[in-house]
Amino acid sequence: MQLPAALSWVLIVAGVWSLVVWPQFLRRAMKDPRSRDASGAASRFLTVHVMLASISMILGLATAVVGVRTLVA
């Protein structure tokens, strides 16, 4: 697949951004008092935020890989 180099770099930057930002977000969500219930079990708040961060990081990685592959192809 051919993309202009500028668009490839946009994909790479967007992917790296996701891989940098979401882990920080996840750390904050895990420390939030709403992440555990009274017995210490994970709450829906934590489950939703873990899924949100995980999916976003997977998509960020895929975006970066597409950007790199279109840049070197």
HELIX and SHEET records of a PDB file:
HELIX    1   1 ALA A    5  LYS A   31  1                                  27    
HELIX    2   2 PRO A   33  SER A   35  5                                   3    
HELIX    3   3 ARG A   44  VAL A   72  1                                  29    
END                                                                             
